Amino acid sequence: MSIIRYYSVTLGIGNPPKAFKFEIDTGSDLTWVQCDAPCVGCTVPRNDQYKPVKENFVVCKDPICALHHQHQCKKPNEKCGFQVEYADHDSVLGAFVVVHFPLYLVNGTLVYPILGFGGHYSSGPSELVFGGKPTGVKVLTLSLNFDSGATYTHLNSNAYQALLNLVRTYLAGKPLQEMKDKALPICWKGGKPFKSVREVSKYFITGAGNANIQLQLPPEAYLIVTELGNICLGILNGAEAGLGTYNVIGDISTLDKVMVYDNEKQMIGWSYGDCTAKLHGL
């Protein structure tokens, strides 16, 4: 069984606001919360579910309804519904609502801004760089998705196999032995169980040293330690996950990166930082 991790955030909904926990999924253009409407298959207690107000429901004739490509409608005055199935075959169905999302600024001020969630971003042609040197492997010529709802990074078959060959060659002669672990497909063990990635990072590519590399991945951004104390590669073959030629940058590879989304220009950027440090005033 593989290790699954997610990022989450707590947001207030309504006026006065009630706190709800959301899983951050930048690979999805839909934001939803478990609600008492009634709720079938919900995983949170009924008292903790969102209780929608009739006037907050979006009806089918509202232009907002048509904004989402997976909306479901039959009659103009009925609720605008949706049903989505994710890559892991989980699914959700419900109805669209318009609600307040109050936000506290760092100075303590409470504001009710207009918020938009979701959106997909594609990258232009990019090349896989290993150890600071170009490999000739064009990774992102087709499609790229920064997906915080995916624990691991997935590359298309050609890029994945090229990367795996480079890693195996680089590790030749180092005190690591490739072995089987139920957590992930490619793993290694050392002379004794590892407790952290830091213990084994000296054997792997750091990802630093080349200022022209746009997305640098230190060992912590592509390795995990399993319950058995083995080290495993957190980059997987996208074809085996049913992604075809798509490339997905999962949350393991966005560790300690502050992501910036420019919806108007349809661009995405990032900066490097220590995300374990709390913002001043929070």
C-alpha positions in Angstrom: 0.0 0.0 0.0 1.4 3.4 -1.0 1.7 6.3 1.4 -0.9 9.0 0.7 -0.5 12.5 1.8 -2.5 15.7 1.2 -2.3 19.4 1.9 -5.3 20.8 3.7 -6.5 24.3 4.7 -9.3 25.5 7.0 -11.7 28.1 5.6 -14.7 29.8 7.0 -18.0 29.7 5.1 -21.0 31.9 5.6 -21.8 35.0 7.7 -21.1 34.5 10.5 -18.3 32.1 9.3 -18.2 28.4 10.3 -14.8 26.6 9.9 -14.5 23.7 7.4 -11.4 21.8 6.4 -10.6 21.6 2.6 -8.2 19.4 0.8 -6.1 21.5 -1.6 -6.3 20.1 -5.1 -4.9 22.4 -7.7 -5.6 19.7 -10.3 -9.3 20.2 -10.0 -11.4 23.2 -11.0 -14.2 22.4 -8.5 -14.3 23.4 -4.8 -16.8 21.4 -2.7 -17.7 20.7 0.9 -19.7 17.8 2.5 -23.1 19.2 3.2 -26.3 18.2 4.9 -28.6 18.3 1.9 -28.9 15.4 3.0 -25.5 13.9 2.5 -25.0 10.3 1.3 -21.6 8.7 1.9 -20.2 11.6 3.9 -17.2 11.0 6.1 -17.8 13.9 8.6 -20.5 14.0 11.3 -23.8 15.6 10.4 -23.2 18.5 12.8 -20.0 19.3 11.1 -21.5 19.3 7.6 -22.3 22.5 5.7 -26.0 23.4 5.9 -27.0 25.2 2.7 -29.6 27.9 2.6 -32.2 27.8 -0.1 -31.4 31.2 -1.6 -27.7 30.3 -1.9 -28.4 27.5 -4.5 -27.5 28.3 -8.1 -30.3 27.5 -10.5 -29.8 26.2 -14.0 -30.8 29.5 -15.8 -28.1 31.4 -13.8 -25.0 32.1 -16.1 -22.8 30.9 -13.2 -24.2 27.4 -13.7 -22.8 27.1 -17.3 -19.3 28.2 -16.2 -18.5 24.7 -15.0 -18.1 22.2 -17.8 -19.6 19.3 -15.8 -22.8 21.0 -14.7 -26.0 19.0 -14.9 -29.3 20.5 -15.7 -32.8 19.6 -17.0 -35.0 22.6 -16.2 -34.2 26.3 -15.9 -35.4 26.7 -12.3 -34.0 23.5 -10.8 -30.7 23.4 -8.9 -27.5 23.4 -10.9 -26.0 20.1 -10.2 -22.6 18.5 -10.8 -21.0 15.0 -10.8 -17.2 14.5 -11.0 -15.1 11.4 -11.1 -11.4 11.7 -10.2 -8.4 9.9 -11.5 -8.4 7.6 -8.5 -12.0 6.7 -9.3 -13.4 8.5 -6.3 -16.5 10.6 -7.2 -18.6 13.4 -5.9 -22.0 14.8 -6.8 -23.9 17.8 -5.5 -25.3 21.2 -6.3 -23.6 24.6 -6.8 -24.1 27.4 -4.3 -22.9 31.0 -3.9 -21.5 31.6 -0.4 -19.3 34.1 1.6 -15.7 33.2 2.2 -14.5 35.6 4.9 -10.7 36.0 5.1 -8.7 37.5 7.9 -5.7 39.5 6.7 -2.4 39.5 8.6 -3.4 42.8 10.3 -6.5 41.2 11.7 -9.0 42.8 9.3 -11.9 40.7 8.2 -12.8 41.0 4.5 -15.2 39.3 2.1 -13.4 39.3 -1.2 -14.6 37.9 -4.5 -12.9 34.5 -4.8 -12.4 32.2 -7.8 -11.2 28.7 -7.4 -9.8 26.2 -9.9 -8.2 26.4 -13.3 -5.7 24.4 -15.3 -2.3 25.6 -16.5 -0.1 24.0 -19.2 3.6 24.4 -19.7 5.5 25.0 -22.9 8.3 22.7 -24.0 10.8 21.8 -21.2 13.6 19.4 -20.8 14.5 16.9 -18.1 17.8 18.0 -16.5 19.7 15.5 -14.3 22.7 16.5 -12.2 22.7 20.0 -13.8 23.1 18.5 -17.3 20.5 18.4 -20.1 19.3 14.9 -20.9 17.7 15.5 -24.3 14.4 14.2 -22.9 11.5 16.6 -23.6 9.2 16.0 -20.7 6.5 18.6 -21.0 5.8 19.0 -24.7 2.3 17.6 -24.3 0.5 18.4 -21.0 1.6 19.3 -17.5 -0.6 19.7 -14.4 0.5 21.0 -11.0 -1.8 18.8 -8.9 -1.6 19.2 -5.1 -4.4 16.6 -4.8 -1.8 14.0 -6.1 0.7 12.8 -3.6 3.3 11.8 -6.1 4.7 13.2 -9.3 3.9 11.2 -12.5 5.8 11.5 -15.8 5.0 10.1 -19.2 6.5 6.7 -19.9 9.5 7.9 -22.0 10.5 10.6 -19.5 10.0 8.2 -16.5 12.1 5.4 -18.0 14.9 7.9 -18.9 14.9 9.3 -15.4 14.9 5.8 -13.8 17.9 4.8 -15.9 19.7 7.9 -14.9 19.0 7.4 -11.2 20.1 3.7 -11.3 23.3 4.7 -13.1 24.0 7.5 -10.6 23.5 5.1 -7.6 25.9 2.5 -9.0 28.6 1.8 -6.4 26.8 3.6 -3.6 25.8 1.7 -0.4 22.1 1.3 -1.5 20.4 -1.9 -2.7 17.3 -1.8 -4.9 14.6 -3.9 -3.4 10.8 -4.5 -3.2 8.6 -2.4 -0.9 4.8 -2.4 -0.9 4.8 1.3 -0.5 6.1 2.3 -4.0 7.5 0.5 -7.1 11.1 1.7 -6.9 12.9 1.5 -3.5 16.3 1.0 -1.9 17.6 -0.1 1.4 20.8 0.8 3.2 22.9 -0.9 5.9 20.2 0.0 8.5 16.7 1.4 8.3 16.5 5.1 7.4 14.5 7.5 9.6 14.5 10.5 7.3 15.3 11.5 3.7 18.1 13.7 5.1 20.1 10.6 6.1 20.2 9.4 2.4 20.2 12.6 0.5 24.0 12.6 0.1 23.6 9.6 -2.3 21.1 11.4 -4.6 21.0 14.4 -6.9 20.4 17.6 -4.9 18.8 19.4 -7.9 20.8 22.6 -7.1 23.7 24.2 -8.8 22.2 25.4 -12.1 20.5 28.7 -12.0 18.8 28.1 -15.4 16.8 25.1 -14.1 13.3 26.4 -13.5 12.0 23.7 -11.2 14.7 22.2 -9.0 13.9 19.1 -7.0 16.0 18.3 -3.9 15.8 14.8 -2.5 13.0 15.7 -0.2 10.9 16.6 -3.3 11.1 13.1 -4.9 12.0 10.6 -2.1 10.0 9.2 0.8 11.0 6.9 3.8 8.7 3.9 4.3 7.5 2.2 7.4 10.3 -0.4 6.8 12.9 2.3 6.8 13.5 2.0 3.0 13.9 5.0 0.7 11.5 5.1 -2.3 11.2 7.2 -5.5 8.2 9.4 -5.3 8.1 9.9 -9.1 5.9 7.3 -10.9 5.1 6.1 -14.4 2.0 8.1 -15.4 1.0 5.5 -18.0 0.6 2.8 -15.3 -1.7 5.2 -13.5 -3.9 5.7 -16.6 -2.5 9.2 -17.3 -1.3 8.4 -20.8 1.1 11.1 -22.0 0.1 13.6 -19.2 2.7 14.7 -16.7 1.6 15.6 -13.1 3.6 17.5 -10.6 2.3 16.1 -7.3 2.6 17.7 -3.8 5.8 15.8 -3.0 7.6 18.0 -5.6 6.1 21.3 -4.5 7.5 21.0 -1.0 8.8 24.3 0.2 7.6 26.1 -2.9 5.3 29.1 -2.7 3.0 28.8 -5.8 1.7 31.9 -7.6 -1.2 31.7 -10.0 -1.9 34.5 -12.5 -5.4 33.6 -13.8 -5.6 36.6 -16.1 -2.4 35.6 -18.0 -2.9 31.9 -17.5 0.6 31.6 -16.0 2.0 29.8 -13.0 5.1 30.6 -11.0 6.9 29.6 -7.8 9.4 30.7 -5.3 11.6 28.7 -2.9 11.2 29.1 0.8 10.8 27.4 4.2 7.1 26.6 4.3 7.4 25.3 7.9 7.9 28.9 9.1 4.6 30.7 10.0 3.8 34.0 8.4 4.2 36.9 10.8 0.9 37.8 12.4 -0.7 34.3 11.8 
